[in-house]
């Protein structure tokens, strides 16, 4: 009896043989034309090497590597065979992969490396092995000087803030980020001369393992490139850009998302500052970190008026009172300005379902609906560009989005959805149809469950 396998069938034959440690079956599948890096469409885009590494099929791993299997191939979660072997405690497989040059510093879509997986699952021997194989990049990451750029394609790249262009951000650029709220002002002990705190803060936020997660935001007309003293990040969890500006004596933080999330963002930034201080061996108490807003008082001195400075705040009354940190004899004023209080007070829980949870039926959608759409389609990972094509986004626009977003899936997905919403043709019905055409009925069902109004 003669069996004729399709390309997918040959790949599946190789995959099954690798999982079952069937070297002869693997050899037959490869000779029949199977792709050694075939991705299983129903299992997170696993390759034969993924399943062999996860199932501790060391002989199959050795054979696949000898035949040219990509050692750092990635599945839908951005995970490599090394990550699966490390997490499951397969020391021999980890050793084989390392000998073939597996990237110890590669990270998945949530920023975890093989070492992170090993430590999370308490594989101490493997964690030690991975540390031994780590290089200068691992040291730089430990010191919060460099962060991996988690992308969907190509080798892992790294973001090193201290080598960016030293240009300054303009006042006009800053004004574009203050539409919804005033900036948060992070100040320190004025007697100290701080070195390295700004870039380590950026790296600490990019390296977060918990929500909210941060990514390097894409280029835009108002922020054409990242700078040494001004960096723009994006948080999908908060749906907004976070712009950090180093003014030497203090750090300004601008947020373009919903002001109610400012009170969530502020403690996260303070956590990042604590991690940065520890990495640089600064005494946190001596640093005297303050994270408030600029003083809105009308000052008597022109010099004070010309120089922006933070407020002092007292929570003894309701609402809290703020004072000028320089002209301290000025009377306090109540903290009632929402552009400032959003950072400093917990938001009042809404009595009704927020409007942003709705997705209207039968009408054109706009950028206002981006957060709810992105939350619903979060399971769309590597297919973000195919979804864009089904939505009617032109291929050249998708390529531009991919390039400007540094191939980061979360940022690409956000920019593709925003681009589609700006066309003036976006509707709930088109989104559902595109998801069904993509054969992602699970995500389409989530969109269908969203309230209409």
Secondary structure as the mmCIF struct_conf table of DSSP 4:
data_model
#
loop_
_struct_conf.conf_type_id
_struct_conf.id
_struct_conf.beg_label_comp_id
_struct_conf.beg_label_asym_id
_struct_conf.beg_label_seq_id
_struct_conf.end_label_comp_id
_struct_conf.end_label_asym_id
_struct_conf.end_label_seq_id
HELX_RH_AL_P HELX_RH_AL_P1 UNK A 7 UNK A 19
TURN_TY1_P TURN_TY1_P1 UNK A 20 UNK A 21
HELX_RH_AL_P HELX_RH_AL_P2 UNK A 23 UNK A 31
TURN_TY1_P TURN_TY1_P2 UNK A 32 UNK A 33
TURN_TY1_P TURN_TY1_P3 UNK A 36 UNK A 37
TURN_TY1_P TURN_TY1_P4 UNK A 41 UNK A 45
HELX_RH_AL_P HELX_RH_AL_P3 UNK A 48 UNK A 54
TURN_TY1_P TURN_TY1_P5 UNK A 55 UNK A 56
HELX_RH_AL_P HELX_RH_AL_P4 UNK A 58 UNK A 66
TURN_TY1_P TURN_TY1_P6 UNK A 67 UNK A 68
TURN_TY1_P TURN_TY1_P7 UNK A 71 UNK A 72
TURN_TY1_P TURN_TY1_P8 UNK A 76 UNK A 77
HELX_RH_AL_P HELX_RH_AL_P5 UNK A 81 UNK A 87
TURN_TY1_P TURN_TY1_P9 UNK A 88 UNK A 89
HELX_RH_AL_P HELX_RH_AL_P6 UNK A 91 UNK A 99
TURN_TY1_P TURN_TY1_P10 UNK A 100 UNK A 101
TURN_TY1_P TURN_TY1_P11 UNK A 104 UNK A 105
TURN_TY1_P TURN_TY1_P12 UNK A 109 UNK A 110
BEND BEND1 UNK A 111 UNK A 111
HELX_RH_AL_P HELX_RH_AL_P7 UNK A 114 UNK A 120
TURN_TY1_P TURN_TY1_P13 UNK A 121 UNK A 122
HELX_RH_AL_P HELX_RH_AL_P8 UNK A 124 UNK A 133
HELX_RH_AL_P HELX_RH_AL_P9 UNK A 136 UNK A 142
TURN_TY1_P TURN_TY1_P14 UNK A 143 UNK A 144
BEND BEND2 UNK A 145 UNK A 145
STRN STRN1 UNK A 147 UNK A 149
BEND BEND3 UNK A 152 UNK A 155
STRN STRN2 UNK A 157 UNK A 159
HELX_RH_3T_P HELX_RH_3T_P1 UNK A 161 UNK A 163
BEND BEND4 UNK A 164 UNK A 164
STRN STRN3 UNK A 165 UNK A 165
HELX_LH_PP_P HELX_LH_PP_P1 UNK A 167 UNK A 170
HELX_RH_AL_P HELX_RH_AL_P10 UNK A 171 UNK A 175
TURN_TY1_P TURN_TY1_P15 UNK A 176 UNK A 177
BEND BEND5 UNK A 179 UNK A 181
HELX_LH_PP_P HELX_LH_PP_P2 UNK A 182 UNK A 183
STRN STRN4 UNK A 184 UNK A 187
TURN_TY1_P TURN_TY1_P16 UNK A 190 UNK A 191
BEND BEND6 UNK A 196 UNK A 196
HELX_RH_AL_P HELX_RH_AL_P11 UNK A 197 UNK A 206
TURN_TY1_P TURN_TY1_P17 UNK A 207 UNK A 207
BEND BEND7 UNK A 210 UNK A 212
HELX_LH_PP_P HELX_LH_PP_P3 UNK A 213 UNK A 213
STRN STRN5 UNK A 215 UNK A 216
HELX_LH_PP_P HELX_LH_PP_P4 UNK A 217 UNK A 219
STRN STRN6 UNK A 220 UNK A 220
TURN_TY1_P TURN_TY1_P18 UNK A 221 UNK A 222
STRN STRN7 UNK A 223 UNK A 223
BEND BEND8 UNK A 225 UNK A 225
STRN STRN8 UNK A 227 UNK A 227
TURN_TY1_P TURN_TY1_P19 UNK A 228 UNK A 229
STRN STRN9 UNK A 230 UNK A 235
TURN_TY1_P TURN_TY1_P20 UNK A 236 UNK A 239
STRN STRN10 UNK A 240 UNK A 246
BEND BEND9 UNK A 248 UNK A 249
STRN STRN11 UNK A 250 UNK A 255
BEND BEND10 UNK A 257 UNK A 257
HELX_RH_3T_P HELX_RH_3T_P2 UNK A 259 UNK A 261
HELX_RH_AL_P HELX_RH_AL_P12 UNK A 262 UNK A 279
TURN_TY1_P TURN_TY1_P21 UNK A 280 UNK A 281
HELX_RH_AL_P HELX_RH_AL_P13 UNK A 284 UNK A 287
TURN_TY1_P TURN_TY1_P22 UNK A 288 UNK A 288
STRN STRN12 UNK A 290 UNK A 293
STRN STRN13 UNK A 294 UNK A 294
BEND BEND11 UNK A 300 UNK A 300
HELX_RH_AL_P HELX_RH_AL_P14 UNK A 302 UNK A 306
BEND BEND12 UNK A 307 UNK A 307
STRN STRN14 UNK A 310 UNK A 310
STRN STRN15 UNK A 311 UNK A 314
BEND BEND13 UNK A 316 UNK A 319
STRN STRN16 UNK A 321 UNK A 324
BEND BEND14 UNK A 325 UNK A 327
TURN_TY1_P TURN_TY1_P23 UNK A 328 UNK A 329
BEND BEND15 UNK A 330 UNK A 330
HELX_LH_PP_P HELX_LH_PP_P5 UNK A 331 UNK A 332
STRN STRN17 UNK A 333 UNK A 334
HELX_RH_AL_P HELX_RH_AL_P15 UNK A 338 UNK A 344
BEND BEND16 UNK A 345 UNK A 345
HELX_LH_PP_P HELX_LH_PP_P6 UNK A 346 UNK A 350
BEND BEND17 UNK A 351 UNK A 352
HELX_RH_3T_P HELX_RH_3T_P3 UNK A 355 UNK A 357
BEND BEND18 UNK A 361 UNK A 363
STRN STRN18 UNK A 364 UNK A 364
HELX_RH_3T_P HELX_RH_3T_P4 UNK A 367 UNK A 369
HELX_RH_AL_P HELX_RH_AL_P16 UNK A 370 UNK A 376
TURN_TY1_P TURN_TY1_P24 UNK A 377 UNK A 379
TURN_TY1_P TURN_TY1_P25 UNK A 382 UNK A 383
HELX_RH_AL_P HELX_RH_AL_P17 UNK A 384 UNK A 391
TURN_TY1_P TURN_TY1_P26 UNK A 392 UNK A 392
HELX_RH_AL_P HELX_RH_AL_P18 UNK A 395 UNK A 404
TURN_TY1_P TURN_TY1_P27 UNK A 405 UNK A 407
HELX_RH_AL_P HELX_RH_AL_P19 UNK A 409 UNK A 422
TURN_TY1_P TURN_TY1_P28 UNK A 423 UNK A 424
STRN STRN19 UNK A 427 UNK A 427
HELX_RH_AL_P HELX_RH_AL_P20 UNK A 428 UNK A 437
TURN_TY1_P TURN_TY1_P29 UNK A 438 UNK A 439
HELX_RH_AL_P HELX_RH_AL_P21 UNK A 441 UNK A 448
TURN_TY1_P TURN_TY1_P30 UNK A 449 UNK A 449
BEND BEND19 UNK A 450 UNK A 450
#
